[in-house]
Amino acid sequence: MTKSADQNVSGVVERNVETLLEHRRREDAGRKLHGRIADGVTRFAGRSPFIYLHLVFFGAWFVINRGWTPLAPFDDTFYLLGTVASVEAIFLSTFVLITQNRMADLAERRAELDLQISLLAEHEITQVLKLVAKLAERLHIATGDNTELEESKRDVQPNAVIEHLDEQREKEEAKSG
């Protein structure tokens, strides 16, 4: 981090960032060779040099096999070129799918972590609201007839929220379908 970033970032944030980076390093170190190869191929295939390499390769193949160079044509029907391109496409798509599957697994794990943190934060906020309400009551501070405050002091039940979301989704699907 730069010096100005250090001044603007709290120690907690810095520790959290370092923890996340260390976790990512451990995950990367624990990955199998075939996963690292798939990620490397996918990373290379998604960049401009991959296109330039193919332009040169297929361009040279075409020029040679059209007889426009002193080199003898070896695939005048371009049948071999089609086969090479098809096999490359099969392998490349497999590497991309392997990488996408790994990324989907990571996204699912992160979503689960986000949900756990959100549920914990919601519970903690609920406890703080209860404490603040008790302090207000003890200090005789009027909060009025605030039904939202009373609702906020109750813990949210994740299953109830999921069931409600599912019901609403089903209603929307029934309307549109």
Secondary structure, 3 states (H helix, E strand, C coil): CCHHHHHHCCHHHHHHHHHHHHHHHHHHHHCCHHHHHHHHHHHHHCCHHHHHHHHHHHHHHHHHHCCCCCCCCCCCCCHHHHHHHHHHHHHHHHHHHHHHHHHHHHHHHHHHHHHHHHHHHHHHHHHHHHHHHHHHHHCCCCCCCCHHHHHHCCCCCHHHHHHHHHHHHHHHHHHHC
